[in-house]
Amino acid sequence: MAVIESTISPSSAAYKANRDGMLVLIARMRSLEDRTRAASAAAKDRFHKRGQLLPRERVALVLDPGSPFIELSTLAGYMFDVPDAEKSVPGGGVIAGIGFVSGIRCMVSANDSGIDAGALQPFGLDKTLRVQELALENKLPYVQLVESAGANLLRYRVEDFIRGGNIFRNLARLSAAGLPVVTVTHGSSTAGGAYQTGLSDYIVMVRGRTRAFLAGPPLLKAATGEIATEEELGGAEMHTSISGLGDYLAEDDRDALRIARDIMANLEWDRPKAAALSFKPPRYDAEELLGIMPIDHKRPVDMRQAIARFVDDSDFTEFGANYGPATVCGHARIEGQAIGIITNNGPLDVPGANKATHFIQACCQSRTPLLYMNNTTGYMVGRAYEEAGMIKHGSKMIQAVTSATVPQITIYCGASFGAGNYGMCGRGFHPRFCFSWPNAKTAVMGGEQAAETMAIVTEAAATRRGKPIEKEKLEAMKAQITGVFDGQMDVFSTSARVLDDGVIDPRDTRSVLAEVLAICREAEARTPQRLQFSVARP
């Protein structure tokens, strides 16, 4: 055993400052999530009056009671709907996450039709594409609860229309991979959005509420002069009895969700079983994770202290501890599941990059999933490091990350700057899952460094031209650059852009990792049955 000894002093001023800062960030995150839920719930009377359930009520009913549910990308689109931090409603107009339906682990996605009738919000497209990617990569059946006004025409962008086709392509890919797509169309599924329903393997429609058509009555009349009601054009009864689009006719939302659960229950699909693994919980309280990470990324931290609070028995077998010590690598277990961990106690240097490369390859050899805990300002720079081959050895590390054959999970825990983001399996390197702690910061470099770099370049250019330097303009430029960088590096900016899969409370790290490791293990073990699901309706 290699138990990590705690060096944390919860009574110290530094610890208390870190804890207070982290709690403020967590409170801000939760308040934004609550704002989204409240905005959707404000439509409760309208929904219930017409016999419908709210979107989150639908999600709750389709999921197995009491089962774990990892909600994804709750901050998507924050500050992109309206540029007012007090009024922005994040979430992208989509509720999505991984949970259990009739004992089967699924990706569940629902239009949040309590907000703008389910019209896609900024970054809602990116969120939807990401959850589809996760479903495909992790071999998860896809359950979607559809009710959407479609694209927001007031915010129309041609690139969203073109990229939006990927939603429908991905539904076809899921089906072709033997991953069932089960759709409950609770309300509107119009124009291109009709294919969200049509490209499904099982389709449940609700009497009197479902609407699926390529052109609604106004457009139909304008285009052809034909007059028809919504029910005649695309109602549930027509589609389940005449067109054949719908497979099941439900009486209301509850009945539709019951049918969806019955469909899943009757699938010939492996139900995950809890692995019979014995393990001990960490020796230290997860609450202490609140005070370990400095809010200021320039302050040092021993990441072993964080590891000690979420791995089994706080047992961490470090790999190459004396070589490249600022890069920490080692083996641990989470709820009995093996994992290799790579993290940073400082910048990545040549020995650290070499060690990490070796460790990644060793974990691939033993089929051990990898966890990257980002806390680095990047690779070391300077003449000595360039002569030592920093670019070459950093590139080998990046190549190892890219070529890894095991599931890779990334958590942004502190700084993730420069090429260090790449070497530590940042979002651009397609980790299987990618989460952030509320204090994390991601950027090509720090704002101050960027501003100083541009000041040096500007001064040099002015000197070459023989022109005097206006110090006031230079300082204004530096302030502007610092503001641009600082305004984009925190998790409220990066997660809003769907550059992670969500922000998690550090105290939930163990439970989240246990779930995603189980998801990865099940995916690695499953060879999807090549079921003959047809994406062309009869």
C-alpha positions as CSV (number, residue, x, y, z in Angstrom):
1,M,0.0,0.0,0.0
2,A,1.1,3.6,-0.7
3,V,-1.3,5.7,1.4
4,I,-1.0,9.4,0.8
5,E,-0.5,11.2,4.1
6,S,-2.6,14.3,4.6
7,T,-0.7,17.6,4.9
8,I,-3.8,19.7,4.8
9,S,-4.6,22.0,7.8
10,P,-8.3,22.9,7.7
11,S,-7.7,25.6,10.3
12,S,-5.1,27.5,8.3
13,A,-5.9,30.9,6.8
14,A,-4.9,29.7,3.3
15,Y,-7.2,26.7,3.5
16,K,-10.1,28.8,4.7
17,A,-9.6,31.3,1.9
18,N,-9.5,28.6,-0.7
19,R,-12.7,27.0,0.8
20,D,-14.6,30.2,0.9
21,G,-13.6,31.0,-2.7
22,M,-14.6,27.6,-4.0
23,L,-18.0,27.8,-2.2
24,V,-18.7,31.1,-3.8
25,L,-18.1,29.6,-7.3
26,I,-20.2,26.6,-6.5
27,A,-23.0,28.8,-5.3
28,R,-22.8,30.8,-8.5
29,M,-22.9,27.6,-10.6
30,R,-25.9,26.3,-8.7
31,S,-27.8,29.6,-8.9
32,L,-27.4,29.5,-12.7
33,E,-28.7,26.0,-12.9
34,D,-31.6,26.9,-10.6
35,R,-32.4,29.9,-12.8
36,T,-32.8,27.6,-15.8
37,R,-35.0,25.2,-13.9
38,A,-37.1,28.2,-12.7
39,A,-37.5,29.6,-16.2
40,S,-38.8,26.3,-17.5
41,A,-41.0,25.7,-14.4
42,A,-42.6,29.1,-14.9
43,A,-44.6,27.4,-17.8
44,K,-46.1,24.8,-15.4
45,D,-49.6,26.2,-15.3
46,R,-49.7,26.4,-19.1
47,F,-48.4,22.9,-19.5
48,H,-50.6,21.3,-16.9
49,K,-53.7,23.1,-18.2
50,R,-53.3,21.4,-21.6
51,G,-52.6,18.1,-19.9
52,Q,-48.8,18.1,-20.4
53,L,-45.9,17.5,-18.2
54,L,-43.0,19.9,-17.9
55,P,-39.7,18.8,-19.6
56,R,-38.0,17.9,-16.3
57,E,-41.1,16.0,-15.1
58,R,-40.8,14.0,-18.3
59,V,-37.1,13.3,-17.7
60,A,-37.8,12.2,-14.1
61,L,-40.6,9.8,-15.2
62,V,-38.6,8.1,-18.0
63,L,-35.6,7.5,-15.7
64,D,-35.6,4.7,-13.1
65,P,-36.5,6.1,-9.7
66,G,-33.5,6.6,-7.4
67,S,-30.9,5.7,-10.1
68,P,-27.9,7.9,-10.7
69,F,-28.2,10.6,-13.4
70,I,-25.2,12.6,-14.7
71,E,-26.6,15.8,-16.2
72,L,-24.3,17.3,-18.8
73,S,-23.4,20.8,-20.0
74,T,-25.8,22.7,-17.7
75,L,-24.0,26.0,-18.4
76,A,-24.1,25.7,-22.2
77,G,-24.9,29.0,-23.8
78,Y,-24.5,31.1,-20.7
79,M,-24.3,34.9,-21.7
80,F,-24.8,34.0,-25.3
81,D,-28.6,34.3,-25.3
82,V,-28.5,37.7,-23.7
83,P,-25.2,39.5,-22.6
84,D,-26.6,40.2,-19.1
85,A,-25.2,37.9,-16.4
86,E,-28.3,38.5,-14.3
87,K,-30.7,37.5,-17.1
88,S,-29.0,34.9,-19.1
89,V,-30.6,31.4,-19.0
90,P,-28.0,28.7,-19.6
91,G,-28.5,25.1,-20.8
92,G,-28.9,25.6,-24.5
93,G,-32.6,24.7,-24.4
94,V,-31.7,21.1,-23.9
95,I,-31.8,18.8,-20.8
96,A,-29.3,15.9,-21.3
97,G,-27.6,13.3,-19.3
98,I,-26.7,9.7,-18.7
99,G,-29.1,7.6,-16.6
100,F,-31.0,4.3,-16.4
101,V,-34.2,3.5,-18.3
102,S,-35.7,0.1,-17.4
103,G,-32.3,-1.0,-16.1
104,I,-30.5,0.0,-19.3
105,R,-27.9,2.8,-19.1
106,C,-28.9,5.4,-21.7
107,M,-28.3,8.9,-23.0
108,V,-31.4,10.9,-22.4
109,S,-32.0,14.2,-24.2
110,A,-35.1,16.4,-23.9
111,N,-36.0,19.7,-25.5
112,D,-36.6,22.2,-22.7
113,S,-39.9,23.3,-24.2
114,G,-40.8,25.4,-21.1
115,I,-38.3,27.9,-22.4
116,D,-39.1,29.6,-25.8
117,A,-41.3,26.6,-26.7
118,G,-38.2,24.4,-27.0
119,A,-36.5,26.5,-29.7
120,L,-32.8,25.8,-29.9
121,Q,-30.8,28.2,-27.8
122,P,-27.2,29.4,-28.4
123,F,-24.8,26.5,-28.1
124,G,-27.8,24.1,-27.9
125,L,-26.6,22.6,-31.2
126,D,-23.1,22.1,-29.9
127,K,-24.5,20.5,-26.7
128,T,-26.8,18.1,-28.7
129,L,-23.9,17.1,-31.0
130,R,-21.7,16.4,-28.0
131,V,-24.3,14.2,-26.2
132,Q,-24.8,12.3,-29.4
133,E,-21.0,11.8,-29.7
134,L,-20.9,10.6,-26.1
135,A,-23.8,8.1,-26.8
136,L,-22.0,6.7,-29.8
137,E,-18.6,6.5,-28.2
138,N,-19.9,4.9,-25.0
139,K,-22.4,2.6,-26.9
140,L,-25.4,4.0,-25.1
141,P,-29.0,3.7,-26.4
142,Y,-30.4,7.2,-27.1
143,V,-33.8,8.3,-25.7
144,Q,-35.0,11.6,-26.8
145,L,-38.1,13.5,-25.6
146,V,-39.0,15.9,-28.5
147,E,-41.0,19.1,-28.4
148,S,-39.4,21.9,-30.2
149,A,-40.2,25.1,-32.0
150,G,-37.1,24.4,-34.1
151,A,-34.4,27.0,-34.8
152,N,-34.9,30.5,-33.4
153,L,-35.3,32.4,-36.7
154,L,-34.5,35.7,-35.0
155,R,-31.0,34.3,-34.3
156,Y,-30.7,32.5,-37.7
157,R,-27.1,31.8,-38.8
158,V,-26.5,29.8,-41.9
159,E,-23.7,27.9,-40.3
160,D,-26.1,26.5,-37.7
161,F,-28.4,25.3,-40.4
162,I,-25.5,23.5,-42.2
163,R,-24.0,22.1,-39.0
164,G,-27.4,21.1,-37.7
165,G,-27.5,18.4,-40.3
166,N,-25.1,16.5,-38.0
167,I,-27.9,15.9,-35.5
168,F,-29.7,13.8,-38.1
169,R,-26.6,12.2,-39.4
170,N,-25.7,11.1,-35.8
171,L,-29.2,9.6,-35.3
172,A,-28.6,7.5,-38.3
173,R,-25.1,6.5,-37.1
174,L,-26.4,5.5,-33.7
175,S,-29.0,3.3,-35.3
176,A,-26.5,1.8,-37.7
177,A,-24.2,1.0,-34.8
178,G,-26.9,-1.1,-33.2
179,L,-27.8,1.5,-30.6
180,P,-31.6,2.0,-30.4
181,V,-33.0,5.5,-30.8
182,V,-36.2,5.7,-28.9
183,T,-38.2,8.9,-29.4
184,V,-41.3,10.3,-27.6
185,T,-42.6,13.2,-29.7
186,H,-44.5,15.2,-27.0
187,G,-45.4,18.2,-29.2
188,S,-44.0,20.0,-32.3
189,S,-41.4,18.3,-34.5
190,T,-41.5,20.6,-37.5
191,A,-39.6,21.2,-40.8
192,G,-36.0,19.8,-40.5
193,G,-36.8,18.9,-36.9
194,A,-39.3,16.4,-38.3
195,Y,-36.3,14.2,-39.1
196,Q,-35.4,14.2,-35.4
197,T,-38.6,12.0,-35.1
198,G,-38.3,10.3,-38.4
199,L,-34.7,9.1,-37.9
200,S,-35.7,7.0,-34.9
201,D,-36.1,3.3,-34.4
202,Y,-39.1,3.5,-32.1
203,I,-41.5,6.5,-32.2
204,V,-44.1,7.2,-29.6
205,M,-46.7,10.0,-30.3
206,V,-49.2,11.6,-28.0
207,R,-52.9,11.9,-29.1
208,G,-53.9,15.5,-29.7
209,R,-50.4,16.9,-28.9
210,T,-47.9,15.5,-31.4
211,R,-47.2,17.6,-34.5
212,A,-44.8,16.3,-37.1
213,F,-44.8,17.9,-40.5
214,L,-42.3,19.4,-43.1
215,A,-44.5,22.5,-43.5
216,G,-47.0,23.8,-41.1
217,P,-50.4,25.2,-42.2
218,P,-49.1,28.8,-42.8
219,L,-46.1,27.7,-44.9
220,L,-48.2,25.1,-46.7
221,K,-50.8,27.7,-47.7
222,A,-48.1,30.2,-48.7
223,A,-46.2,27.7,-50.8
224,T,-49.1,25.7,-52.4
225,G,-52.4,27.3,-51.5
226,E,-53.5,24.1,-49.8
227,I,-55.4,24.6,-46.5
228,A,-55.1,22.0,-43.8
229,T,-55.2,21.8,-40.0
230,E,-52.2,20.9,-37.9
231,E,-54.0,17.6,-36.9
232,E,-54.6,16.7,-40.5
233,L,-51.1,17.5,-41.6
234,G,-49.1,15.9,-38.8
235,G,-51.2,14.8,-35.8
236,A,-50.5,11.6,-33.8
237,E,-53.6,9.8,-35.1
238,M,-52.8,10.4,-38.7
239,H,-49.1,9.4,-38.3
240,T,-49.9,6.2,-36.4
241,S,-52.8,5.1,-38.7
242,I,-52.1,6.6,-42.2
243,S,-48.5,7.7,-42.8
244,G,-46.9,5.0,-40.6
245,L,-44.4,7.4,-39.1
246,G,-45.5,6.7,-35.5
247,D,-45.3,3.3,-34.0
248,Y,-47.2,3.8,-30.7
249,L,-50.1,6.1,-29.9
250,A,-50.2,7.3,-26.3
251,E,-53.1,9.1,-24.6
252,D,-50.9,11.6,-22.8
253,D,-47.3,12.4,-21.7
254,R,-47.3,9.9,-18.8
255,D,-48.7,7.1,-21.1
256,A,-46.0,8.0,-23.7
257,L,-43.2,7.7,-21.2
258,R,-44.6,4.4,-19.9
259,I,-44.5,3.1,-23.5
260,A,-40.9,4.3,-23.9
261,R,-39.9,2.5,-20.7
262,D,-41.7,-0.6,-21.9
263,I,-39.8,-0.5,-25.2
264,M,-36.5,-0.3,-23.3
265,A,-37.6,-3.1,-21.0
266,N,-38.3,-5.4,-23.9
267,L,-35.0,-4.9,-25.6
268,E,-32.5,-7.7,-25.7
269,W,-29.8,-5.6,-24.1
270,D,-27.2,-6.3,-21.4
271,R,-28.2,-4.7,-18.1
272,P,-25.2,-3.5,-16.2
273,K,-24.5,-5.4,-13.0
274,A,-22.7,-4.0,-10.1
275,A,-19.2,-5.4,-10.1
276,A,-18.4,-7.5,-7.1
277,L,-15.5,-5.4,-6.1
278,S,-14.4,-4.8,-2.6
279,F,-13.0,-1.4,-1.8
280,K,-12.5,1.0,1.1
281,P,-13.5,4.7,0.9
282,P,-10.9,7.4,1.0
283,R,-9.3,8.0,4.4
284,Y,-10.0,11.7,4.3
285,D,-13.2,13.7,4.0
286,A,-14.2,14.8,0.5
287,E,-15.3,18.1,2.1
288,E,-11.6,18.9,2.4
289,L,-11.4,19.1,-1.5
290,L,-13.0,22.6,-1.1
291,G,-9.9,24.1,0.5
292,I,-7.1,22.3,-1.3
293,M,-7.2,24.1,-4.7
294,P,-6.1,27.8,-4.6
295,I,-8.5,30.2,-6.4
296,D,-5.3,31.9,-7.7
297,H,-3.8,29.5,-10.2
298,K,-0.3,31.0,-9.6
299,R,-0.2,29.5,-6.1
300,P,1.4,26.0,-5.8
301,V,-0.6,23.0,-4.7
302,D,0.2,19.3,-4.1
303,M,-2.3,17.5,-6.3
304,R,-1.7,14.3,-4.3
305,Q,-3.7,15.8,-1.6
306,A,-6.7,16.1,-3.9
307,I,-6.2,12.5,-5.2
308,A,-6.1,11.3,-1.5
309,R,-9.7,12.5,-1.1
310,F,-11.4,10.6,-3.9
311,V,-9.4,7.3,-4.5
312,D,-10.0,4.1,-2.6
313,D,-8.3,4.0,0.8
314,S,-6.3,7.1,-0.3
315,D,-4.0,4.5,-1.8
316,F,-1.9,5.9,-4.7
317,T,1.1,4.0,-6.1
318,E,3.2,6.7,-7.7
319,F,5.2,6.0,-10.9
320,G,8.7,7.5,-11.3
321,A,8.2,9.7,-8.2
322,N,11.8,11.1,-8.3
323,Y,12.0,11.7,-12.1
324,G,10.3,14.8,-13.4
325,P,8.6,15.3,-10.0
326,A,6.4,18.2,-11.1
327,T,4.5,15.7,-13.2
328,V,2.7,13.2,-11.0
329,C,1.7,9.8,-12.4
330,G,0.4,6.7,-10.6
331,H,-2.1,4.0,-10.2
332,A,-5.2,4.0,-7.9
333,R,-8.7,2.6,-7.8
334,I,-12.1,4.2,-7.6
335,E,-14.8,1.9,-6.1
336,G,-12.6,-1.0,-7.0
337,Q,-12.1,0.1,-10.6
338,A,-8.5,0.6,-11.7
339,I,-7.4,4.0,-13.0
340,G,-4.1,5.6,-14.0
341,I,-3.8,9.3,-12.9
342,I,-1.6,12.0,-14.5
343,T,-1.6,15.4,-12.8
344,N,0.7,18.4,-12.4
345,N,2.4,20.1,-9.5
346,G,3.9,22.6,-11.8
347,P,4.8,23.1,-15.5
348,L,5.7,20.2,-17.7
349,D,9.4,19.8,-18.2
350,V,11.4,17.3,-20.3
351,P,11.6,14.5,-17.7
352,G,7.9,15.0,-16.8
353,A,6.9,14.7,-20.4
354,N,9.0,11.6,-20.9
355,K,7.5,10.1,-17.7
356,A,4.0,10.8,-18.7
357,T,4.5,9.3,-22.2
358,H,5.9,6.1,-20.7
359,F,3.0,6.0,-18.2
360,I,0.3,6.5,-20.9
361,Q,1.8,3.6,-22.9
362,A,2.0,1.4,-19.9
363,C,-1.7,2.0,-19.1
364,C,-2.6,1.2,-22.7
365,Q,-0.7,-2.0,-22.4
366,S,-2.6,-3.0,-19.2
367,R,-6.0,-1.7,-20.5
368,T,-6.1,0.8,-17.6
369,P,-8.3,3.9,-18.2
370,L,-6.5,7.3,-17.7
371,L,-7.5,10.3,-15.7
372,Y,-5.8,13.7,-16.5
373,M,-6.2,16.2,-13.7
374,N,-5.1,19.5,-15.4
375,N,-3.2,21.9,-13.2
376,T,-0.4,23.3,-15.3
377,T,0.7,26.6,-16.9
378,G,2.1,24.6,-19.8
379,Y,5.5,23.3,-21.0
380,M,8.7,24.9,-19.8
381,V,10.2,27.6,-22.0
382,G,13.7,29.0,-22.2
383,R,17.0,28.4,-23.9
384,A,18.0,25.4,-21.7
385,Y,14.6,23.7,-22.2
386,E,14.7,24.3,-26.0
387,E,18.2,22.8,-26.2
388,A,17.0,19.8,-24.1
389,G,14.3,19.1,-26.7
390,M,11.2,20.4,-25.0
391,I,9.3,20.5,-28.3
392,K,10.4,17.0,-29.2
393,H,9.5,15.4,-25.9
394,G,6.3,17.4,-25.5
395,S,5.3,16.3,-28.9
396,K,5.9,12.6,-28.0
397,M,3.6,13.1,-25.0
398,I,0.9,14.7,-27.2
399,Q,1.3,11.8,-29.6
400,A,0.9,9.3,-26.8
401,V,-2.3,11.1,-25.7
402,T,-3.6,11.1,-29.2
403,S,-2.8,7.4,-29.8
404,A,-4.0,6.1,-26.5
405,T,-6.2,3.0,-26.8
406,V,-7.9,3.2,-23.4
407,P,-10.7,5.6,-22.3
408,Q,-9.3,8.9,-21.2
409,I,-11.1,11.2,-18.7
410,T,-10.1,14.8,-18.1
411,I,-10.9,17.1,-15.2
412,Y,-9.8,20.7,-15.3
413,C,-8.8,21.2,-11.7
414,G,-6.7,24.4,-11.9
415,A,-4.9,26.0,-14.7
416,S,-4.8,24.4,-18.2
417,F,-2.6,26.7,-20.3
418,G,-0.8,26.6,-23.6
419,A,0.3,23.3,-25.0
420,G,-0.1,21.9,-21.5
421,N,-3.8,21.7,-22.3
422,Y,-3.0,19.5,-25.3
423,G,-0.5,17.3,-23.4
424,M,-3.0,16.8,-20.6
425,C,-5.7,15.6,-23.0
426,G,-7.7,18.8,-23.2
427,R,-11.1,19.0,-25.0
428,G,-9.5,19.2,-28.4
429,F,-8.0,15.7,-27.9
430,H,-11.4,14.1,-27.5
431,P,-11.2,12.6,-24.0
432,R,-14.1,10.2,-23.4
433,F,-15.4,12.6,-20.7
434,C,-14.3,16.1,-19.8
435,F,-15.4,17.9,-16.6
436,S,-14.2,21.1,-14.8
437,W,-14.0,22.1,-11.2
438,P,-15.5,25.6,-10.6
439,N,-12.1,27.3,-10.1
440,A,-10.5,25.9,-13.3
441,K,-9.1,28.3,-15.9
442,T,-8.3,27.4,-19.6
443,A,-6.4,29.6,-22.0
444,V,-3.5,29.7,-24.4
445,M,-1.7,31.7,-21.7
446,G,-2.5,34.0,-18.7
447,G,-3.9,37.4,-19.5
448,E,-0.9,39.2,-18.0
449,Q,1.5,37.2,-20.0
450,A,-0.5,37.8,-23.2
451,A,-0.6,41.6,-22.5
452,E,3.1,41.7,-21.7
453,T,4.0,39.7,-24.8
454,M,2.1,42.1,-27.1
455,A,3.6,45.1,-25.3
456,I,7.1,43.9,-26.0
457,V,6.2,43.2,-29.7
458,T,4.6,46.7,-30.0
459,E,7.6,48.4,-28.4
460,A,10.0,46.6,-30.7
461,A,7.9,47.5,-33.8
462,A,7.9,51.2,-32.7
463,T,11.6,51.2,-32.2
464,R,12.2,49.7,-35.6
465,R,10.1,52.5,-37.1
466,G,11.9,55.1,-35.0
467,K,8.6,56.3,-33.5
468,P,8.2,57.2,-29.8
469,I,6.1,54.8,-27.5
470,E,3.0,56.3,-26.1
471,K,2.9,54.8,-22.6
472,E,-0.8,55.6,-22.1
473,K,-1.8,53.8,-25.3
474,L,0.5,50.9,-24.4
475,E,-1.1,50.5,-20.9
476,A,-4.6,50.7,-22.4
477,M,-3.7,48.0,-24.9
478,K,-2.4,45.8,-22.1
479,A,-5.5,46.3,-20.1
480,Q,-7.7,45.5,-23.1
481,I,-5.8,42.3,-23.8
482,T,-5.9,41.2,-20.2
483,G,-9.6,41.8,-20.1
484,V,-10.2,39.7,-23.2
485,F,-8.2,36.8,-21.9
486,D,-9.5,36.9,-18.3
487,G,-13.0,37.2,-19.7
488,Q,-12.8,33.8,-21.5
489,M,-10.7,31.6,-19.3
490,D,-13.0,30.7,-16.4
491,V,-15.4,27.8,-16.4
492,F,-18.4,30.1,-16.8
493,S,-17.0,31.0,-20.2
494,T,-15.5,27.7,-21.3
495,S,-18.5,25.6,-20.2
496,A,-20.9,28.0,-21.8
497,R,-19.1,27.2,-25.1
498,V,-19.5,23.4,-24.4
499,L,-15.7,23.1,-24.1
500,D,-16.3,20.5,-21.3
501,D,-19.1,18.2,-20.4
502,G,-20.1,20.2,-17.3
503,V,-18.8,21.8,-14.1
504,I,-18.8,19.5,-11.1
505,D,-18.6,20.2,-7.4
506,P,-15.1,18.8,-6.3
507,R,-16.9,16.9,-3.6
508,D,-18.7,14.9,-6.3
509,T,-15.5,13.9,-8.1
510,R,-15.5,10.3,-6.7
511,S,-19.1,9.6,-7.5
512,V,-18.8,11.1,-11.0
513,L,-15.6,9.2,-11.8
514,A,-17.1,5.9,-10.5
515,E,-20.1,6.3,-12.9
516,V,-18.0,7.3,-15.9
517,L,-15.5,4.5,-15.3
518,A,-18.5,2.1,-15.2
519,I,-19.8,3.6,-18.4
520,C,-16.4,3.2,-20.1
521,R,-16.0,-0.4,-18.8
522,E,-19.4,-1.4,-20.1
523,A,-18.7,0.2,-23.4
524,E,-15.4,-1.6,-23.8
525,A,-17.1,-4.9,-23.0
526,R,-20.0,-4.4,-25.3
527,T,-20.0,-5.3,-29.0
528,P,-23.3,-3.8,-30.2
529,Q,-25.6,-6.3,-31.8
530,R,-26.0,-5.4,-35.4
531,L,-29.7,-5.2,-35.0
532,Q,-31.4,-4.5,-38.3
533,F,-32.9,-1.1,-37.2
534,S,-34.1,0.7,-40.3
535,V,-33.8,4.5,-40.4
536,A,-36.2,4.6,-43.3
537,R,-39.8,4.3,-42.0
538,P,-42.0,1.7,-43.7
